[in-house]
Amino acid sequence: MTGKEIEKKEKVYEEDVFLETKEDRRLLPNVPDDTQKRSNIDRRGKGRLDDSTNVNDFIKASESGIRYKVNYKVKVIFENNGVKGSFYCKGIDISMTGILLEIYNEEDREKIETADSIKLNFEIIPGTMPEGMEMTVKTEAKIARSKVVDRGRGLYGLQFKEELSIYSRRKKDGYILTISGILLFFITAFIVLMRAESVIYFRFNKWLYLYSIIAAFFLLSRYLFAVFYKSIPIDTKFTPGVTIIIPCFNEEKWIQKTILSCINQDYPIEKLEVIVVDDCSTDKSAEKIKEIVHKLYEENDFKVKDRLKYILMKENGGKREALSKGVLEAKHDLIVFVDSDSFLNPFAIRNLVQPFKDSKIGGVAGRTDVANTYTNNLTKIQSVRYYIAFRIMKAAESIFDTVTCLSGPLSCYRKEIILENMDSWLNQQFFGQKATFGDDRAMTNFVLRKYRTSYQDSAICYTIVPNDHKVFLKQQMRWKRSWLRESLIASKFMWKKEPLGSLTFYIGVMVPVFAPIVVIYNLLYVPIVHRIFPTTFLVGLLLMAMLMSTVQLLLRKSTTWVFGILFCIYYEAVLLWQMPIAWFTFWKSTWGTRMTPSDVDAQLKKDKKRLRKARNV
């Protein structure tokens, strides 16, 4: 199959929706200057992170200055010499501290310029600022700068009386905290009462009610343990050498943005290296890599030539082979794996390395948020799922230093562990079949055998999730196969870990494996045989769904919280039934979401079958 034929197989899906940030004039605004004369926010008088007495305030100040491109209808209410008036204009970019207004009408420009006081009314539309900021804003403001450009177009930069983050906490966060707190109390109470009922009726169906009690205990324990989780704060003096490796295959659209986010880190330049490995892509990924790398080489102040390089593989060897090539070229002791469609927060590496101050830690996972949340309902569902999976599930595992999957979008390992297990990792087989996916879970298992693993919620990256149901289902099937495979492997040694951590691991394997059987029993067997409507079972599912959504509302304060309920419905109706299929299809090595060599072979076999059928007809 030729490259063009492969490209035809890859369908063009719905255009993704992203936060639109206003580009900085500098290519690497967050990289500390080697001369130590200028850093990412020196122009605001905030200095360097290494010199800051409060790291959190420094990061907050940096993030407050990010400007987002918007198209808001803004009502300007002004007062001049006791006379009040108002007019409408357009807001074209916004940050936590201010907004840029575009005013064409000369009379309106005169009104705002001569006003004694100004108030702004506008709505922050979901998807135009970070999640949790969507709200109606009514705030005082003052002109910070203004200019009239072409065709009488006036641009007015207004500074808010208080930052939007503070405004949000004052206006809506208290209500959200109260409402979500009450909901959590009643939801948890109902779940506990229902499980008490399971104890009472235990003798009538021991296995079913035992599963019900164990499943409830496991899920509630995740939320309980996550309450006690805390990220390790940044120690500015702890900056070990880090090599970031980006494996790339047919990612021409996003690879440049990924590379930029990895090199544009607030981290000592002599201690950060980036290696991009193109796994013989059939699109223009290699050209895009060369283009951005050579453009970055022109940045003379940041020694980019000494710490950024790319490798072009002559044959497609798979993701593990690409990562291994990068590891062998790495010059630092910590290795960070970043997927080619994921983008790092400027402080991600600073945060990610902190747990390695403990010599027993062998690997750390960062938090992965969804970059294209507001594309459609499917991406919103995934956004809630990702947040709960990391902030709750991984955080709970991290309490016992037994994070079972250091996820591909952003994870860090000690190089010595990777080198020690590289041959086994590259040549891994399961039931006689070569393992081509699940590289992150497989490497995590190698780490867990002798070391501990942790989760750092403050190390954030953003990834692109599927916006098409067909692609999403293929991805989920692949993940379930790798989860089953690696869970079975991990079960051989996880009993050696901390008792409560190992117990919850085995329960976490058992609950989803047997879930399809329990659902069939409750939704089909009981109504048909006993003629009883499964009210209790359905109410239990609803409560678990509401628990997930309420926690999302409490922690993220986002309008996407309701999609947690939709995810649970989608899971029970569709995703749950992938598990039995995964039981019997371990041997499959196709990705399904991109045309890897395994996918090409599978497609060729399908084409041959179609040809044979056509000839027989």
C-alpha positions in Angstrom: 0.0 0.0 0.0 1.5 3.4 -1.0 1.6 6.5 1.1 -1.2 8.1 -1.0 -3.4 5.1 -0.6 -2.8 5.1 3.2 -3.7 8.8 3.3 -7.0 8.1 1.6 -7.8 5.6 4.3 -7.5 8.3 6.9 -10.7 10.2 7.1 -10.9 13.9 7.6 -13.0 14.5 10.7 -14.7 17.5 12.3 -12.5 20.6 12.8 -11.4 20.8 16.4 -12.1 23.8 18.6 -9.2 25.1 20.8 -8.4 28.0 23.1 -7.0 30.7 20.9 -4.1 32.4 22.6 -2.5 35.6 21.3 1.0 34.7 20.1 4.0 36.2 21.8 6.4 38.1 19.6 9.2 35.9 20.9 9.4 32.3 19.8 10.5 31.0 23.2 9.1 33.5 25.7 9.3 31.1 28.7 12.9 30.0 28.4 15.2 31.7 30.9 17.8 33.8 29.0 21.3 32.2 29.3 22.6 35.7 30.0 20.1 36.0 32.8 19.1 39.4 31.5 15.5 38.6 30.6 13.0 35.9 31.3 9.5 35.2 30.3 7.7 37.9 32.3 10.5 40.4 33.1 8.6 43.1 31.1 6.0 43.0 33.9 8.6 43.4 36.5 8.2 39.9 38.0 11.8 38.7 37.6 12.9 35.1 37.2 11.3 32.0 38.8 14.6 31.0 40.3 14.8 34.4 42.1 11.2 34.4 43.2 10.4 34.0 46.9 6.9 32.6 46.1 6.9 30.2 43.1 3.1 29.9 43.1 2.7 33.7 42.8 5.2 33.7 40.0 3.4 31.1 38.0 0.1 32.7 38.7 1.4 36.1 37.5 2.7 34.4 34.3 -0.6 32.7 33.6 -2.6 35.9 34.3 -0.8 37.6 31.5 -1.9 35.0 28.8 -4.2 36.7 26.4 -7.0 34.8 24.6 -8.5 35.8 21.2 -12.2 36.3 21.6 -15.3 37.8 19.9 -17.4 39.2 22.8 -20.3 41.6 22.7 -19.4 44.1 25.5 -21.6 46.6 27.1 -19.7 49.7 28.2 -21.5 51.7 31.0 -19.8 55.0 31.6 -20.3 58.1 33.8 -19.1 61.6 32.9 -19.8 64.6 35.2 -22.7 62.7 36.8 -24.3 61.8 33.5 -24.6 58.0 32.8 -24.7 56.3 29.4 -23.8 53.1 27.6 -22.9 51.6 24.3 -21.9 48.3 22.8 -18.6 47.3 21.2 -16.5 44.2 20.6 -14.0 42.6 22.9 -11.2 41.0 20.7 -8.8 39.6 23.3 -8.9 39.0 27.1 -6.7 37.9 30.0 -7.3 37.6 33.7 -6.3 41.2 34.2 -7.9 43.0 31.3 -9.7 43.1 27.9 -9.0 44.8 24.6 -12.0 46.6 23.1 -12.5 47.4 19.4 -14.5 50.6 18.9 -15.2 52.1 15.5 -17.8 54.8 16.4 -16.1 58.1 17.0 -18.7 59.3 19.5 -18.3 56.1 21.5 -14.5 56.5 21.5 -14.9 60.1 22.9 -17.4 58.8 25.5 -15.0 56.2 26.9 -11.9 58.5 26.7 -13.6 61.2 28.7 -15.5 59.0 31.2 -15.0 59.4 34.9 -15.8 55.8 35.5 -16.3 52.7 33.4 -18.2 49.5 34.0 -18.1 46.5 31.6 -20.8 43.8 31.1 -20.0 40.7 29.0 -20.2 37.0 29.0 -17.2 34.6 29.0 -18.3 32.0 26.5 -17.3 28.4 27.2 -14.2 27.5 25.3 -12.8 31.0 25.0 -10.9 31.0 28.4 -9.7 28.1 30.6 -12.3 25.8 31.9 -14.1 27.1 35.0 -14.0 30.8 33.9 -17.2 30.7 31.9 -19.6 33.3 33.6 -21.3 36.6 33.2 -18.9 39.5 34.2 -20.0 42.9 35.5 -16.9 44.8 36.7 -15.4 48.2 36.9 -12.4 48.9 34.7 -10.0 51.7 33.6 -8.2 52.5 30.4 -4.6 51.3 30.5 -3.7 52.1 26.9 -5.4 53.2 23.7 -4.7 53.9 20.0 -6.6 54.6 16.8 -5.4 52.6 13.9 -6.6 52.2 10.3 -10.1 53.4 9.2 -10.9 55.0 12.5 -10.6 51.7 14.4 -10.0 52.4 18.0 -8.3 49.9 20.3 -8.7 50.3 24.0 -6.9 48.1 26.5 -8.9 48.2 29.8 -7.7 46.9 33.1 -10.2 45.2 35.4 -10.6 46.4 38.9 -9.9 42.9 40.1 -8.5 39.9 38.3 -11.1 37.6 36.8 -9.9 34.7 38.9 -10.6 36.7 42.1 -13.9 37.9 40.6 -14.9 34.3 39.9 -14.1 33.2 43.5 -16.1 36.1 44.9 -19.2 35.8 42.6 -19.7 32.1 41.8 -17.2 29.8 43.5 -18.9 30.0 46.9 -22.3 29.0 45.4 -20.6 26.1 43.5 -18.8 24.9 46.7 -22.1 25.0 48.7 -24.2 23.2 46.0 -21.6 20.6 45.2 -20.9 20.0 48.9 -24.5 19.3 49.6 -24.9 17.1 46.6 -21.8 15.1 47.6 -23.1 14.6 51.1 -26.4 13.2 49.9 -25.0 11.2 47.1 -22.4 9.5 49.3 -25.0 8.9 52.0 -27.4 7.2 49.5 -24.6 5.0 48.1 -23.7 3.9 51.7 -27.3 3.2 52.5 -27.8 1.2 49.3 -24.7 -0.9 50.2 -26.1 -1.4 53.6 -29.1 -2.9 51.9 -26.7 -5.2 50.0 -25.4 -6.5 53.4 -29.0 -7.2 54.6 -29.9 -9.1 51.4 -26.5 -10.7 51.1 -27.7 -14.3 51.9 -30.1 -14.2 48.9 -27.4 -13.8 46.3 -24.0 -13.8 47.9 -21.9 -13.3 44.7 -24.0 -10.4 43.3 -24.2 -8.5 46.6 -20.5 -9.2 47.3 -19.6 -7.6 44.0 -21.9 -4.7 44.7 -20.3 -4.0 48.1 -16.7 -4.4 46.8 -17.4 -2.1 43.7 -18.9 0.6 45.9 -16.0 0.4 48.4 -13.5 0.7 45.6 -15.1 3.7 43.8 -15.7 5.6 47.1 -12.2 4.8 48.2 -10.8 6.5 45.1 -12.5 9.8 45.9 -11.6 9.5 49.6 -7.9 8.9 49.0 -7.8 11.7 46.4 -8.9 14.1 49.1 -5.5 13.6 50.8 -3.4 13.9 47.7 -1.1 16.9 47.3 1.4 17.7 44.6 5.0 18.1 45.6 5.8 21.8 45.5 8.6 23.2 43.3 12.0 23.4 44.8 13.8 25.9 42.5 17.2 24.4 43.6 16.2 20.9 42.4 16.7 20.9 38.6 18.1 17.5 37.4 19.0 17.0 33.8 16.0 16.1 31.6 15.8 14.8 28.1 12.3 15.0 26.4 11.7 12.4 23.7 8.9 13.0 21.2 8.0 9.9 19.0 6.2 11.0 15.8 4.3 9.1 13.2 2.0 10.9 10.7 1.4 13.9 13.0 2.2 16.7 10.5 -0.6 18.9 11.9 0.5 19.1 15.5 4.2 18.1 15.7 5.5 21.7 15.5 3.3 22.9 18.3 4.4 19.9 20.4 8.1 20.6 19.8 7.7 24.3 20.6 5.9 23.5 23.9 8.7 21.1 24.9 11.6 23.5 24.2 9.7 26.5 25.6 10.0 25.4 29.2 10.9 27.5 32.2 13.8 25.3 33.0 17.6 25.8 33.1 18.7 25.5 29.4 21.8 23.5 30.1 19.7 20.9 31.8 16.9 20.4 29.2 17.3 18.5 25.9 14.6 17.6 23.3 14.9 14.8 20.8 12.3 14.2 18.1 12.1 10.8 16.5 10.1 10.5 13.3 9.1 6.8 12.8 9.2 6.9 9.0 6.0 8.9 8.6 4.1 8.7 5.3 2.9 12.3 5.5 4.8 15.6 5.8 5.8 15.1 9.5 9.6 14.9 8.7 9.4 18.2 6.7 7.5 19.9 9.5 10.1 18.7 12.1 13.0 20.0 10.0 11.3 23.3 9.4 10.6 24.1 13.1 14.0 22.8 14.3 15.9 24.9 11.9 13.8 27.9 12.8 14.5 27.4 16.4 18.2 27.1 15.7 18.1 30.8 14.8 17.3 31.6 18.5 20.9 32.3 19.4 20.3 33.2 23.1 19.0 29.8 24.2 21.7 27.3 22.9 19.0 25.5 20.9 21.5 23.8 18.6 23.1 22.1 21.6 19.8 20.7 23.0 17.4 20.1 20.2 17.8 17.5 17.5 15.8 15.1 15.4 16.2 11.5 14.2 14.6 10.3 11.0 14.1 6.5 11.1 14.6 4.7 7.7 12.0 2.1 8.5 8.9 2.1 10.6 9.7 0.3 13.8 6.8 1.3 16.0 6.5 3.7 18.9 8.6 1.7 21.3 11.5 1.5 18.8 11.2 5.3 18.2 11.3 6.0 21.9 14.3 3.6 22.4 16.3 5.4 19.7 15.7 8.7 21.6 16.7 7.2 24.9 20.0 5.9 23.5 20.8 9.4 22.3 19.8 11.1 25.5 22.5 12.8 27.6 20.5 13.4 30.8 19.5 11.0 33.6 15.7 11.7 33.5 13.7 10.8 30.4 10.4 12.4 29.6 8.1 10.8 27.0 5.7 13.2 25.3 3.2 12.2 22.6 3.4 14.0 19.3 -0.2 15.5 19.7 0.3 16.7 23.3 1.4 20.2 24.4 3.2 21.0 27.7 2.4 23.8 30.1 5.5 26.1 30.4 6.1 24.9 33.9 5.3 21.2 33.3 8.9 20.0 33.5 9.7 22.0 36.7 6.8 20.3 38.4 7.2 16.8 36.9 10.7 16.3 38.2 10.0 17.2 41.9 9.0 13.6 43.1 12.5 12.4 42.0 14.0 13.9 45.1 13.0 10.6 46.6 15.5 8.0 45.3 12.8 5.3 45.5 10.7 7.0 42.8 11.3 5.5 39.4 8.6 7.1 37.3 6.2 10.0 37.5 3.0 10.8 35.5 1.8 14.3 34.8 -1.8 15.4 34.4 -3.3 15.3 30.9 -6.1 17.7 30.1 -8.1 17.7 26.9 -7.0 20.5 24.5 -10.1 20.3 22.2 -12.8 20.0 24.9 -15.4 22.2 23.2 -15.3 20.6 19.8 -18.5 18.5 20.3 -20.3 16.5 23.0 -17.9 13.5 22.6 -14.8 15.6 23.4 -16.7 17.2 26.4 -17.4 13.7 27.7 -13.8 12.8 27.4 -12.7 16.0 29.1 -14.6 15.1 32.2 -13.4 11.5 32.0 -9.7 12.6 31.7 -9.9 15.0 34.6 -11.5 12.4 37.0 -9.1 9.7 35.7 -6.1 11.8 36.6 -7.1 14.1 39.5 -9.1 11.3 41.3 -7.9 7.9 40.1 -4.2 8.5 39.7 -4.1 10.8 42.7 -5.6 8.0 44.8 -2.9 5.5 43.5 -0.2 8.1 44.1 -1.1 8.0 47.9 0.5 4.6 47.9 3.2 5.4 45.3 1.7 2.7 43.0 0.4 4.6 39.9 -0.3 1.8 37.5 0.0 3.8 34.2 2.4 6.6 33.6 0.4 7.9 30.7 2.0 8.5 27.3 1.1 12.2 26.8 3.5 13.1 29.7 5.6 10.8 31.9 9.1 10.8 33.3 11.4 7.9 34.1 14.9 7.3 35.4 17.0 6.5 32.3 18.8 3.6 34.0 15.4 1.8 34.5 14.6 2.2 30.8 18.0 1.0 29.7 17.8 -2.0 32.0 14.5 -3.1 30.6 14.8 -1.9 27.0 15.2 -5.3 25.4 12.3 -6.8 27.2 10.2 -3.8 26.5 11.0 -3.8 22.7 10.5 -7.5 22.3 7.5 -8.0 24.7 5.1 -10.7 23.6 1.8 -11.8 25.1 0.2 -15.1 24.2 2.8 -15.4 21.4 2.0 -12.1 19.8 4.2 -9.0 19.7 2.9 -6.2 21.9 2.8 -3.0 19.7 0.6 -0.7 21.9 0.3 -0.1 25.6 4.0 1.0 25.7 3.2 3.3 28.7 1.6 0.6 30.8 4.3 -1.9 29.9 7.1 0.5 31.0 5.2 1.4 34.1 5.2 -2.3 35.1 8.9 -2.6 34.6 9.3 0.4 36.9 6.9 -0.9 39.6 8.8 -4.2 40.0 11.6 -2.5 41.9 10.6 1.2 42.3 7.7 3.4 43.2 5.6 5.5 40.9 4.0 8.9 41.5 1.6 11.4 40.1 2.2 15.1 39.9 -1.1 17.0 39.3 0.7 20.3 38.8 2.6 19.0 35.8 0.1 19.7 33.1 -0.1 18.8 29.4 -2.9 19.1 26.9 -3.7 16.4 24.4 -6.0 16.0 21.4 -8.8 13.5 21.9 -10.9 11.9 19.1 -13.9 13.9 18.0 -15.4 11.0 16.0 -17.2 8.1 17.6 -15.6 5.5 15.3 -12.1 6.6 16.1 -12.9 6.9 19.8 -14.2 3.4 20.0 -11.1 2.0 18.3 -8.9 3.9 20.7 -10.9 2.6 23.7 -10.7 -1.0 22.4 -6.9 -0.7 22.1 -6.6 0.7 25.6 -8.8 -2.1 27.1 -6.6 -4.7 25.4 -3.4 -3.2 26.8 -5.1 -2.6 30.2 -6.1 -6.3 30.4 -2.6 -7.5 29.3 -0.6 -5.3 31.7 -3.0 -5.8 34.6 -2.5 -9.5 34.3 1.3 -9.0 34.3 1.2 -6.6 37.2 -0.9 -8.9 39.3 2.1 -11.2 39.6 4.0 -8.7 41.7 1.6 -6.0 43.0 0.9 -8.1 46.1 4.4 -7.1 47.3 3.4 -3.4 47.5 1.8 -1.6 50.4 -1.2 -3.7 51.6 -4.0 -1.3 51.0 -2.5 -0.1 47.7 -2.2 -3.7 46.4 -5.7 -4.6 47.6 -7.3 -1.8 45.7 -5.2 -2.7 42.7 -6.7 -6.2 42.6 -10.2 -4.9 43.2 -9.6 -2.4 40.4 -8.9 -5.2 38.0 -11.8 -7.4 39.2 -14.6 -4.7 39.1 -14.4 -3.8 35.4 -13.7 -7.4 34.2 -16.9 -8.7 35.8 -19.0 -5.6 35.2 -20.6 -6.9 31.9 -21.8 -10.1 33.7 -23.3 -8.0 36.5 -25.1 -5.6 34.1 -26.5 -8.5 32.1 -27.8 -10.2 35.3 -29.5 -7.0 36.6 -30.9 -5.6 33.3 -31.8 -8.8 31.6 -31.9 -11.8 33.8 -33.8 -10.2 36.8 -36.5 -8.5 34.7 -37.1 -11.5 32.5 -36.9 -14.4 35.1 -38.1 -12.7 38.2 -40.2 -9.9 36.5 -38.7 -7.3 38.8 -37.7 -3.9 37.4 -34.0 -3.2 38.3 -34.8 0.1 40.1 -32.0 -0.3 42.8 -29.4 -1.1 40.2 -30.3 1.8 38.0 -30.4 4.2 40.9 -27.0 3.0 41.9 -25.6 3.7 38.5 -27.2 7.2 38.5 -25.6 8.0 41.9 -22.2 6.9 40.7 -22.6 9.1 37.6 -23.7 12.1 39.7 -20.8 11.6 42.1 -18.4 11.9 39.2 -20.1 15.0 37.8 -20.4 16.7 41.2 -16.7 16.2 41.9 -15.9 17.7 38.4 -18.1 20.7 39.3 -16.5 21.1 42.7 -12.9 20.9 41.6 -13.0 22.4 38.1 -16.1 24.6 38.4 -16.7 24.0 34.7 -20.0 23.9 32.7 -18.9 20.5 31.4 -19.7 18.8 34.7 -23.1 17.4 33.3 -21.1 15.4 30.7 -19.9 13.2 33.6 -23.4 11.8 33.8 -23.5 11.4 30.0 -20.1 9.6 30.1 -21.4 7.0 32.6 -24.5 6.4 30.4 -22.2 6.1 27.3 -19.9 3.7 29.3 -22.7 1.4 30.4 -24.4 1.4 27.0 -21.3 1.1 24.7 -17.9 1.0 26.2 -18.6 -1.6 28.8 -19.3 -4.2 26.1 -15.8 -3.7 24.6 -14.5 -5.6 27.6 -15.7 -9.1 26.6 -14.4 -8.5 23.1 -11.0 -7.5 24.6 -10.9 -10.8 26.5 -10.7 -12.7 23.3 -8.7 -10.4 21.1 -5.4 -10.0 22.9 -3.6 -11.1 19.8 -4.6 -8.0 17.8 -1.8 -5.5 17.3 -3.6 -2.8 15.2 -4.0 0.7 16.6 -7.1 1.4 14.7 -6.7 5.2 14.9 -3.7 5.5 12.5 -2.2 3.5 9.7 0.7 1.7 11.4 2.4 -1.2 9.7 0.1 -3.6 11.6 -2.9 -1.6 10.4 -1.7 -1.6 6.8 -1.3 -5.4 6.9 -4.8 -5.7 8.4 -6.2 -3.4 5.8 -4.6 -5.4 3.0 -6.1 -8.6 4.4 -9.5 -7.0 4.4 -9.1 -5.7 0.8 -8.1 -9.2 -0.3 -11.2 -10.7 1.3 -13.4 -8.1 -0.4 -11.8 -9.0 -3.8 -12.4 -12.7 -3.2 -16.0 -12.0 -2.4 -16.4 -9.8 -5.4 -15.0 -12.5 -7.7 -17.2 -15.2 -6.2 -20.2 -13.0 -6.9 
